[in-house]
Amino acid sequence: MTNSNGKVLRSEAWFGPRDLEGFLHRSGLKNQGWDEDSFAGKPVIGIANSWSEATHCNAHLRVIAEHVKRGVIAAGGFPLEFPTISLGEFFLTPTSMLYRNLMAMDVEEMIRGLPIDGVVLLSNCDKTTPAMLMGAASADLPAIIVTGGPQLKGNWRGEELGSCTDCRRYWSELRAGTITQAEYDSMEEAIYRSPGHCMVMGTASTMSVICEALGMTPPGGAAIPGADSRRRVFAERAGATAVDLVRRNTRPSELLTEEAFENAALSLLALGGSTNAIIHLTAIAGRAGIDLPLAKWEELSDRVPVIANLKPSGKYLMEDFFYAGGAPAFFKKILHLLNQDCVNVNGKTLAQNVGDAECHNDDVILDPGHALYPDGGISILKGTLAPDGAVIKRSAASSDLLQHTGRAVVFSSPADLHRRIDDPDLDVTENDILVMQDAGPIGGPGMPEAGFMPLPRKILEQGVRDMVRISDARMSGTAFGTVVLHVAPESAIGGPLALVRDGDMISLDADGGRLDLLVDDDELRRRRADLESSEAVTHMQPERGYMHVYNRHVMQAQHGCDFDFAVGRTPVATHVEMEGH
Ligand code: FES
């Protein structure tokens, strides 16, 4: 395939030359049973597969890959599947977020190094989607992302359950003594009963819709359940679209514009989506050379109603969202807020793609006039406790706690919290504020999802189910409660969070966007001097391996926790000059 400048697709540099190099490259495919006619002169479409048995949400991606291949071949391309590392929420320790940037580097360098002209990215679990988008944005070779879809609704004794919102809810009930251990155990196989990612509007669901809002996945793909045959049909169509994308030579940089990121941010807010996605979207934008500061989120948040009536903010699950019309129906209801001219990988604009979309259930995808939350499902907070920002998901919080001043009960780390939270002698009341330190990007390390702190057992036993909680950690998108997250700068690098002590008064004003530590400056200066002279601030600086890179280069939450050296893109040449062509 020659372009208007007489250059050929980059894969030709591997498979075209009749010399030793070309001999070896062609042999590597013939060795796998391919006839030269199957690949010679055709667009080679990489299929970057994050399949893994250690990532249960991605465990069906081998099947999805086969369907992508069908589409690639039918459209005249040649598929070349390769593995990436895979990040599963359940098994990886200490936290999958620690490795998101590693996976992004893996994806970027494989795109750069392999003989491919375009790539279909297969992702699903929370971190796999942003990592793949980050890598693809930096490599800037034509790319499409295909997620594996949500799980079907859980069903436990006739009750519909969503992971992991309901696992958390019933865990609190177990700890409060209102259900038995045997009942809780029986929920395990009832809730996780089909392939796919968590089926509430958690991080994976949010990121899937964001893929569609960014134009990086064909329309309608975000919400098809993993077990639904339409997910496989979608994958086949996406394979064909990838071939077309290469023929059109459309790179991510043409799709990932400032307007597309604004659409993604607006969608996240209207979904009542995961706070984690703010970090991921900021990092993806950074790779695309676009600044997405917290100020932008503040500006957008006030004008966006939450219209997705999905757990943990609302009552339905992703399967219901799909049956109601999925992302196209959702976009159509907020089209007046979106940049309608943004282009999708299928070559059409957002307005064209959602033109015929219909909503089949207005109780699942609400009209903006009947929003679940009229403005700002997520608020950005600033103040003396968070000079560089913090985040609260208002739509999943208790409205009576959004303005709250209380006494701090401080835990020095997640480990300290787990040691003492159920101590009967813990000095805590329901009006206090639980504060946890040392769980940020450096402190965690990896900014674990520890921000959804369990309530003390003795508070649960009083029938209380929510308290204000503050930390520099993240929270699972499936969790809920009045939880302030991503406090920056984090405590491990000396942010004000490190200076909070038991009994300090803290003021949360979610409406006013404030988070303040009500301690006078002299006292804070004294505490800072004590802290700086103590060993406690010295975090381990590993001398080798991935952690050596991570600790020195990870940025704070407001910058998306990407590595400072990885921001931006270095585009791969899509076409090369070849003699004889
Ligand atoms: Fe993978 Fe929830 S565990 S999306």
Boltz pocket constraint, residues with backbone or C-beta under 6 A from the ligand:
constraints:
  - pocket:
      binder: B
      contacts: [[A, 57], [A, 88], [A, 89], [A, 90], [A, 124], [A, 125], [A, 126], [A, 163], [A, 196], [A, 197], [A, 198], [A, 202], [A, 204]]
      max_distance: 6.0
